[in-house]
Amino acid sequence: MTRLAEAARTAYRFDMDVHDRRTLGYAELAALAARRGQRDGRVGFLALAGINACRAGLPEIAASCLAEILEANERHLLTNYATFGDALRDPDFEPFVRSLERKYGWERSEHVLAELGVSLEIDDADAFVAHVSGLVRSRTD
């Protein structure tokens, strides 16, 4: 059972860790990029959200991020992998991760979110999953 499922099942407060916060933050930025019509930015932020979701033990959110990325760009590097977990285990994927982290560094991203008044605090596991899932599905239209 995932950490989120356990929190939801037992009605305990969901304590976000660093990867949960980054998953939420990058999903917020992906949705913002979608609203602004910034397709490449959306894909980059979705990749970072998916990477952090995988690291946080949130495979459903990671899978949603991957699906959205592949729908937006069927030739993306991630087409070589079935899951973010598979990608993160491949040493050839690491340069891509480092490149994304340089381009969309967490400290800068967190600062932008703070300037926009976006909260990165959600204390309910179900609300966290629902909110992040909705952000991931935000599209450029």
Beta strands, then each sheet from edge to edge (+ up, - down):
end
